[in-house]
Amino acid sequence: MDSLNDNKFYKKNLKEIYKIFDSSETGLTSYKVKNWIHRGAKNLLTKAPEKTFLSRVLVAISEPMVKVLIIAIFLTIIINIMSIEQHQTPDWGQTIGITFSVLLATLVTVFMEKRSQDAFLALKEIGDKRNIKVMRENIIYEIPIEDIFPGDIIFISTGDKIPADGRIIENNDLEIDESLLTGESQASRKIQEPLQGDNYSLGERLNMVYSGTFVVSGHAKILVTAIGDNTEIGKISTSVQIEYNILTPLQKELGNLGKKIAIAGIGIAIIVFCLKIFNYYIDSQLNLPNIAQAITICIVLIVSTIPEGLPTMIAATLALGAIRLSKENALVKKLAVCESIGAIDVICSDKTGTLTENKMSVIKIENLNEDMLVKNIFFNNSSAFSQDKNSTKKFIGNPTEIALLNYYSNLKEKFIIKEEKLLFQYPFNSTKKSMGSIISTSTLNNYIFFIKGAPEKIFEVCKISEFEKQNQLQAIQAEQRIGRRIIAFAHKNLSKEEKWRDFENDLMKDCIYDGFASISDPIRKEVFDAITTCQRAGIDVKILTGDNTLTATTIANELGLIKSDSLILEAKDIDSMNDYELRGKLQHISVIGRSNPLTKLRIVNTLMEMGKSVAVTGDGINDAPSLKRAEVGIAMGITGTEVSKETADIILLNDSFATIVKAIESGRGLYENFQKFIQFQQIVNVSALFLILMFELLDWGTPLKPIQILWINIMMDGPLAISLSFEKTRKYIMTEFPRDKSKSIVTTDLWINIFINSTFMVLSMIFFIRVFHINKEMTPTYIFNLFIFLVIFNVYNCKSIGKNSILKSFFNNKVLNIIVISTIIIQIFISIFLRSFFSLNYLNYIEYLKIISFSLSIIVFSEFIRFFRRVFNK
């Protein structure tokens, strides 16, 4: 297959190329296809080599916080060596404990990064599964793009992403965006004739198309010349492999939060160190071992306050959230969107296929010339027949055209197409809202121009009496009032052949009106509840559609989107407003009919300038600017063009508006889970700092050993913290308005919870020590166990980030419950069997029951505080 790349296909005639690939005008034979399959050919790019375990480890230990831990290891080793030289007992437990902490932190980071990458690869594989129309043995099939081979004949049209390199066989006004390969922003207009000469750059090969580029307009038939790694994009694929290591806005905010916490931790650690040195001096215990211990405790204290596991946890949670959304038929392309979609407060939605089922059927035909209208349906379309493995024939392509072709198929015995032949097509676009085709007839030098499109556009180019036009308009409006889509038809007889490519404007006048088709597209059943949910959640839904305003308004009325002060406009009304007028009216605009790409983009721009978070749905190539500009761009997976899918952040695999609402609900839940995680971490951090600071101020000695602080740090960043990621989304989260994007993720409620619970933890431990008269020797053992069990039970308090009680949802997180029970067992195990390692004294089971029972008080206390705050708030 590699040798085929040496052929300059742009200069050869088609017969030569067919011969090279053992193909023909009817496509590859089944025998040739089997040969390619036997050779293991696949239209796939070789994946970038996966990072090795060692490379992941090296990246993990290069993290600043891990470097601090490694420095701490070397410091403890030096301190222990100095202790041995002075004939004192070294404390290797500290060294072993910090080393264990480094190993655990590194392995967790490596594992979570691997999970994140696996999630991305899984999503990418889902995104790469698309189909293409291919002709084999003169039969058109729809097959996955990975199964096309050199010599195949494929069909491409407006909005498609080209799946392989190829030579153009038939060309209908084809324009390709090749900026990916050539850097040229201007679309390349294609031809099908062979080129003369040899020295042509990629951008100059006008009869070739290349994998990864996009069809801007037109459609064509292509002979595949290269697939997979042999394509032009395949040759440079290793240099364009995407690395998903860009920080999301949320991760940046959390990174800044981490820096502030680290600075505060370092400040308090320095204060603790100074106090310890002062106390040692006062007690005449200022010696090298004690100074070394003070340094070690402060280093470990700094390390423990820094939430080094937070960025990894966020990335992994977003990746897993994306996987969950894919199961809800929402393919997420950018991880940040999993969370940011929860802040959306305006949705600019298309109508067809998103709010409606996109299962169109012709309900009524109003015809003045049935013969011409039916021929218009047959010739003037960009759809095709497809045949599946069971030899079942079906139409594939635009749903509106499929509905018309299905109507034709019921009449084909009455209207037999014999000598007519399609010569040229003018593709549909959203500006002219029409499509045209030229056919030749059996009569010598006689041609017919067929045109179909929006009624108002067709009437503009037709010669029709005012009386007949008004009759037709009344009939059309009656259909539009009941929510039906209207396609009008016309034709024009021509007596001579022209250069059709440049002749469209001359054809668009004095046409003969032939009638219209009324097409039904019912509203999706699940959309009614989804719209109601949006309204309860403070999300404004606006319909921006290319359809007639009357049809769109009928749909909007049925969905309850029209209020007493709602404005219903057309794109031309928006275009006539200045920016000041538009801002004043935009809040009340519910429907914009006959929308075009520039109007849609202007609406999105204005909304975002007003501080709104906007989600936009789209399916066409002209929707790409709006999809890219919006905070969240949402493309249709079934009817959407490849350009819209490539530009969007989310692809709806079922094209349903209800899936968008599910994604918003999921995003709100993810954001709250991050807040719960931060709340849990900071209560542990603040409690540890306050506790050690309090003990030093009171000169009670050190309440926790370095190895104990490290163990608490592992608990904080480990399973207990991660279990909060499995919290279910609150039942009534979609009854609240979108969050204020200007506010920090750590809200006032969170800070109140953090300081109240931290204060309670510290005071309750001191209270326990004083009430039960724990001596100085036993204090670290009790403090260590009390701290751990208070942390374990406080994870339940962190299920709420505000004033709401946790009692109703106490046991609804099975993962959390299992981890809590497991952690309690592990803590008791280490306290009994690893006493010497953790510098603990013996406690009997009565003492453990006393500690555990006392630690449960943090739940009672927090519930009381939440109740008091609710009452006070009322």
Secondary structure, 3 states (H helix, E strand, C coil): CHHHHHCCHHHCCHHHHHHHHCCCCCCECHHHHHHHHHCCCCCCCCCCCCCCHHHHHHHHHCCHHHHHHHHHHHHHHHHHHHHHHCCCCCCHHHHHHHHHHHHHHHHHHHHHHHHHHHHHHHHHHHHHCCEEEEEECCEEEEEEHHHCCCCCEEEEECCCECCCEEEEEEEEEEEEECHHHHCCCCCEECCCCCCCCCCCCHHHCCCEECCCCEEEEEEEEEEEEECHHHCHHHHCHHHCCCCCCCCCHHHHHHHHHHHHHHHHHHHHHHHHHHHHHHHHHHCCCCCHHHHHHHHHHHHHHHHHHCCCCHHHHHHHHHHHHHHHHHHCCEEECCCHHHHHHHHCCEEEECCCCCCECCCCEEEEEEECCHHHHHHHHHHCCCCEEEECCCCCEEEECCHHHHHHHHHHHCCCCCCCCCCCEEEEEEEEECCCCEEEEEEECCCCCCEEEEEEECHHHHHHCECCCHHHHHHHHHHHHHHHCCCCEEEEEEEEEECCCCCHHHCHHHHCCCEEEEEEEEEECCECHHHHHHHHHHHHCCCEEEEECCCCHHHHHHHHHHCCCCCCCCEEEEHHHHHCCCHHHHHHHHCCEEEEECCCHHHHHHHHHHHHHCCCCEEEEECCHHHHHHHHHCCEEEEECCCCCHHHHHHCCEEECCCCHHHHHHHHHHHHHHHHHHHHHHHHHHHHHHHHHHHHHHHHHCCCCCCCCHHHHHHHHHHHHCHHHHHHHHCCCCCCHHHCCCCCCCCCCCCHHHHHHHHHHHHHHHHHHHHHHHHCCCCCCCHHHHHHHHHHHHHHHHHHHCCCCCCCCCCCCCCCCHHHHHHHHHHHHHHHHHHHHCCCCCCCCCCCHHHHHHHHHHHCHHHHHHHHHHHHHHHHHC
